[in-house]
């Protein structure tokens, strides 16, 4: 989740396009604000690499993404209900009850095969129990995520526990699990730290019942050659863990403080200066996805894009919008 929950907020070589070359695009360094899948085939059925142009991406707000590859759907941190906690109104309530809106969730998720979870704060996991139970999708996350989902009634056999370093082959889709870190606020701390090594006695009821439980990043690659998308759920990272990933697209969480030293330049350098950088987790995630994104006042999106341009001037910066469907190069589909 965002870093400043305890602070007073203001009232806050791919066939069809060359892998890294075309992704860098003609608009070098320029920020570019840019305003259904089917159920997966049985595991035993062979899968072919996705055809060019078969990849689409949709930003689900916060750090969430829906990635569709040739009729298969992967979700990352799908938080869609976006209920009010007071976080953006100067009166944050840690005792806010958890809830999930089935109709709203169904509107956005399609038929997911895989759900990737970066960590277990509410703005990343709150809708995952409903999605897992209603779709049968495989959830990939930390041990804490496993125990929380079991407490919510998700089938344990549906959940894959990972730590970082795993490279998972889903038959035409590769998921690399990256050990990562949660972002920090100005006091070098964050909301609800902690891990679980067993399910809680009762299903969590409030947002404060959901500890962070360690943080992961993921890199999802379609086919043998991409495109590859590096997905983050928090604005910090393990420099050694990301070295050599070289993604085509980097979905990077915007920080709310300078507590992490030289976060943007170190990350972009370690990732090999991706062709496209997409800032995420800068929006007010308590406003509905039916409205245009409204900025979190604690996040300096302009400063972030300036840092990206300075460190990696050949990267194309795409500031995403809700509901827009992008192609595998993060240009809007017609």
N, C-alpha and C positions, 0 to 999 in steps of 0.2 A: 504494500500500500504506500501512500505518500508519506513523506518523512516527518511532517510537522503536526501530527495529530495532537500533541500535547501543547501546542503553541496557539495563542490567539490569532485567528485568521482575519484578514479584512473581510468586511460585509459586502478569497483566493483563486565448355564450347557447347552452348545450347543450340540445337537445330533451329534455324530461323532467325536468331540474333546472337552475335558473338558474345560470349559469356561476360567478360568484364568490359570489353571495348565499347559495345553499344550502350551498356547500362550507364556508363559515365556520361554519355549524351553530349549534345551540342551546348546545352546550357550549363557550362562548367561552373560549378560552385554557386549557381544561382538558386536561391530558395524558391520552391515552386509550390505555393499553397494551392491545393487542388480540392476546390470545393467538391438451381438447387441440385444439390448433389443426390446421388442414389446410394442405397445401402451397399456396403462393400461385398465383393464376391467371397465365397468360402475360402478359408485360408489355404486349402489344398490346391486351388486353381492357380495356374501360372499367371503372372502379371507381366504385361509389356511396359517398357519405359513410356512415359507420357509423351504424346506428340507435341511439337512446337505449338505454342499458343494455347495449350490446354490448362495452363495454370492461371488461377485468379486469386486475388487477395482482397479481403474486406477488413477494415479496421472496426473493431467492436467497442472502441473507446477504452480508456485507461491503457493497459498494456495488451489488451485482447485482440486476437486475430482469428479470422476464418480463412483457411487456405484450402482451395479446391483444386485437385489435380486429377484430370481425366475422369471426373465423376466420383472421386473419393474426397472426403472432407476431414481435415485436421483442424482442431480448435486449440488455441493457446489462451490460457487465462480468461475464459469467457465469463465476464461479469456483466450481466445484461439487465438485471432487475433494478440496480442503481437506486436503492432506497435511501431515504434521508437519515443522516446521523447527526446533523448540526455542524459537521466538519467545515463546511464552506460558509457558515453563517455566524461563526464566532462562538458557538455553544456546543462543542463536540460532546456527545454522550456515549461513552464506552459501553453502557448498558443497553444500547439499541438492540432490539430483537432482530434476529436473522429472519429473512423471508426470501422466497423465490417465486416469481410470477410465471406459471407454466405457459400461459398464452404468449407472453412477451418473449420468453426463452425460445419457444417453438418458432416464432417469427424469424429468428435470426440464425439458428444453428444448422438447418438442413438435417442431414442424416450422418452425423459424425462417426467416424471409425476410430479415431484416436483423439484423446483430450490430454494436452500437456499442461502441467501446473507448475508454475515457477516457485510459489510458496503458498502458505496457508492463511494469509490475512484475508479478511472478508471480501475485499475488492478484487480478489483473484480466484477465490474458491467458493464463494457463497452459492453460486448456481450450479456448481459441478455435481453435487449429489443428485439433484433433479435430472441433470443431463445424463449422468451415468445410469441411473435407474430407469429412465424412460427410453433410452436409445440402445443400451448395451455396449456403448463405446468403451474401449480400453483406456484407462486413465494411467498416465505415467507421471510419477511424482516422488517426493521424499517419503521417508518412513513416517514422519508426522502426518503428511497428507494421507497416507494409507490408513493410519489409526483413526483419524478424524472421519474419513469417508466410511469406514466400517461402522463407526458409532452412528452415522447417519443412515445406516442400513444398506450400503452398497455392498454387493457381493465381493468378498476378498479376492476371488479368482479373477475378477475384472481389473484388478489394480496391479500395476508393475512398479515395484519399488526400485529406485535408482539413486545413485550417489554422485554421479559425475564421472565422465570418462567412458561410459557405455556408448557403443555405436550400434543402433538397433535397425535391423533390416525388416521393413514391413512390405517387401515385395514391390519394388518400384518407388518406394518412399524410404529415405534414410533419415533417421533421427539421431543426431549426436547430442548426448547429454553433457552439459558443461557445468562443472562446479562453479558456483557464483557466490555473491554476497548481497545482503540487503543494504539499501541506501541509508544514509545517516542524516539526522537533522543538525541544526546549528550547535546543539549540545553533544554531538557525536553519539547520539543514541537513537532509538526508534521504538515505535509502539509494539507492544505484545511480543517480546522476544521469547525464546524457549522452544524446546523440542519435546516430543512424546515418544515413549518406547512401548506404549500399550494404549489401547483405546480408552478414552475417558469413560467413567461409569455411566454417564448419560450423554445423549446427543447434545452438542453445544446449542445454547439458546441465544446467546448474545454475541456481538462482534468481539468482545473482550475474551470470549471463550476460545478464540481461534489464534493460537500462537503462530509466529512466523515459521518455525520448524525447519530452518535452513533454507537456502535459496538456490535455485538452479536457473541456468539459461539453456536454450536449446537451439540447435541448428537443423533445419529441415531442408532436405534436398530432394527435388523431384527428378527421378531417373538417375542416370549415371553422371550427368554433367550439369545438372541444375535446372532452373535457378536454385540457389541456396539462400535461405533466409535465416539470419541470426536473430533470435527473439529474446528480449530481456524483459523482466518484470520489475526491476528495481535499478536504481542509478548507482550501482557499484559493481565491481567485477574482480575476478582473480586473473591477474595479468598473465601468469604462466598457463592458466587453463585455456585461454582463448588464443594463444599464440598458434599460428599456422592454420586457423580455420578458414580465412580468406573468403568470407561470404560475398555473394553478389549484392545482397540487400542486408542492411543492418538496422533493425528496429530498436532504437536506443532510448531508454528512459531518461527524461530530462530531470536534472537534479534540482532540489529546492534549496541547497546550500553549497558552500565550498568546502565542506568537511572532508570530502574525498579529494586528495591532492591531484590536480591536473587530470581529472577524470576523463574529459573528452579527448584531449590529445593522446593520452596513454592508451585509451581504448581503441581509437582509430588506428594508431600505429600498430598495436598488437594484432588487429584484424586485417592489416594489410591495406588500409584505406579503401573501404568498400566503394563500389561504383555508385551505390545509392544509399543514402542515410535517411532514415525515417524517424523523426522524433515522436515518442509516445509518452503516455502517463503525464501529460501536461494539461489535461482537460479537467473540468469539474465533473466528476463521475457520479454526481447525484442529480444531474440533469438528464432527461430522457434522450435516447438516441434519435428520436424523431425531430429533435431540435438541432440547429447548428452547434458545433462544439463551442463551449465557453471556457476560456482559460482559467486555470487555477491561478489565483493571484500570487501565490508563493513561487511559481515556476517562471523563470525568465526565458521564455522560448526564443526571443530575439537574440539574447546573449548566447544561447546554445547554438543557434544556427550560425552566428558569427564565428564562434569557436570552431565549428565544423569546417566552415569555409577557409579559415586561417590555416588549420592543420592539414586539410585535405581538399585543396581548391579544385581538384578534378572530380570530386564527388558531387553527384546531383542530390540536392536536398528536397525531399517531398514531405510537406506538412499535410498529413492525411485528413480526410473528412469522413464522417459517418456516412454509411449507406453507399458511398462511391465504391464501385468495383474496379479494381486495378488489375492489369495484366502482370505477367511474371517479371516485367521490367519496371513495375510501379508507375506505369502511365495509365490513365483512365481508359477502360474499355469503352468502345463506342456504345 
